[in-house]
Amino acid sequence: MEIDPKLVAAARAAFPAQGKTVVLGAPLHAGACHPEPLVQLPLAMLNRHGLIAGATGTGKTKTLQLMAEQISAAGTPVFVADLKGDLSGLGAAGEASDRVAARARETGRPWQGAASPIEFVSLSGTRGAQLRATVSSFGPLLLAKVLGLNETQASVLTMVFKYCDDRELLLLDFPDLRAVLQHLTGDGAADLKDYGGMSKASVGVLLREMVELEAQGALAFFGEPEFDLDDLLQVERDGRGLVTVLELADVQDKPALFSTFMMWMLARLYGTLPEVGDLDQPKLVFFFDEAHLLFDGASEAFLDQVQQVVRLVRSKGVGVFFVTQSPKDVPADVLGQLGHRVQHALRAFTPDDEKALKAAARTFPKTSFYDVEETLTTLGIGEALITVLGANGAPTPPFATRLIAPASRMGPLTDAELAPRLATPQVKKYAQAVDRESARETLAERAAHATSSDAPPRTAPARGQTARAKDEPSTFEKILKSPVTRSVATQLTRSLMGALLGPPRRRRF
C-alpha cells in the first residue's frame, strides 16, 4: 500500500532541510513507509526537553540509544541511566543483520555500524567510576525522597540542615548526619530552642531509614570526593561528545537512590552552569530512564523542585528526556514542560489502561491523517508516534514513524569488553574515598573540650592540714633532712652528752 501523498507533503513541510538534526525514522501510514522526508529533531531544540514513552518491549531503550549516539556524533555530551545493562553496547559498533538491512531499506537510511566514546559511572563503584555526593549538597528535599520520609519527618531533616549551616557543621557523609541527630537529642537539645522542637520518634525514624539505606550500599555513595560535573561535559579530540553511562544493574533494588541521585545531578547542573540562552546545540542532553521512580511517593515540595529545575535548566544549555512506560507517570506540571514526544505503542487490556490511552491521545496535536488512539495500540516494535518542536518552536503534527536502527550494538558489552573500560583515569580518580574533618569530628572535639572545662576543682584541705601530693614530704620533714639541721642536731647532741657525762678525764701513762 502506498503512503498518502498528502501525508508526505505534510511531512515535508514539518521537516524541511535544515542544519544539524537527530534523525529518527521515516513516516508510516497503514503499514507503508516513505523514506523521504525523514522525521527529525533539530539539535538546537533539544533543550526544550522531551518524553520517550511506551509499553514494555516496544523499543524505548533502542530509541534512547539511537538518539544518544547521534547527539554524541554531533559533538554534544550525553548522560544516560542504564537500569538493565543494555546501553553499554553504545561503546561497540553494531553488527549487520537481515533485520538491520531490512530496516535500512524501509527507511531509506544507509546503515553502518559505529561505536560512541563512552565512560561508565556507578553508585556502588563496581561497574565504573564511583559516584559520590555529600549529604550537604544533596539537600534535605532530595534526601527526604531517598529515605522515604513523610512531610513531618522531612521538616525535621530540613531543620537539622539549617542548624548545621548556622553552626558551620559540615555534613559530608552519613556518620556526620547521625552524629548531629544524636547530639540534638542529647547534650545539644537546648540548641533547638530557636528552631522548634523535634521528637525522638521522628529522629528514630530517620536513623532507622539511614541504617536501611546503608545496608543497601549507600554508605559508599555519600561522601567525598564529590563527582565533578565537568567530567560529564567532555568532548573527544575527534569532536564527538562523551557518553556517560550510569550503570545501575547492580543497584536495581534501590530505585529511590538512583532516581534521586539523577535529580541531584540535574539540580547541580542547574546551580553551577552559566546562563547561555539558546545555542546551536546543547551543552549536555540528559536521559532520565524509569522516570516514574522519581515521582513515586514524592512530596509536593520535591515535585515543585523538579518542575523548577526542568523549566529553568533549558537556559543553561541542558536538555532532559524522561523515559517511562506511560505519560501519566510524569506529573502534569512537568509533562507540560516537554516539547518533544516519542510515543511507542500503548496497550489497553484493562479499564485503567484504556483510560490512560485516552488521556495520552488527547495530549497530541490534532491530525487529519491518524486516529491517534487506534494508532497508539497498533504500532509495532521500533515504531512510534512522534511530534517535535520545529526550528521555529512550533510543534509538528504527529507522525507515525518507523525508527531507524542504532549504529551501535543493540546489546550489552561482554565482561571481557567491559573490563578495560573500568580501569580508565576517571575510574581511578574517584576510587579512593576521602574522610576530612566534618560535623562528626567537630562535635566530638567540642564534647571533649566541654568535658575538660567542666572537670570538678580540687578539694580544699581541711584546717590544720597541709595540701600536698601523696608522696611529697612535709615542711617539718624537709627541715629535719636539711644539712644545717643535721649539723645543729649533732652539736646539740654532743653538748647534752658532755653535760651528762662531765669533763673528760686525762689518761695516765
ABEGO torsion letter per residue (X at the ends): XBBBAAAAAAAAAABBBBBBBBBAEBBBBGGBBBAOBBBBBBAAAAAAEBBBBEBBGAGAAAAAAAAAAAAAAAGBBBBBBBAAGAAAAAABBBBBBAAAAAAAAAAGBBBBBBBBBBBBBBAAGAAEBBBBBBAAAAEAAAAAAAAGBBAAAAAAAAAAAAAAAAAGBBBABAAAAAAAAAAAABAAAAAAAAAEBBBAAAAAAAAAAAAAAAAAGAAAABEOBBBBAAAAABBBAAGBBBBBBBBAAAAAABAAAAAAAAAAAAAAAAAABBBAEBBABBABBBBBBGAAAAABGBBAAAAAAAAAAAAAAAAAGBBBBBBBABAAABBAAAAAABABBBBBBBBBABAAAAAAAAAAAAABBBBAABBAAAAAAABBBGBBBBBBBBAAGBBBBBBBBBBBBBABBBEBBBAAAAAAAAABAAAAAAABBBBBBBAAAAAAAAAAAAAAAABBBBBBBBBGBBBBBAABBBAAAAAAABAAAAAAAAAAAAAAAAAAAEBBBBBBX
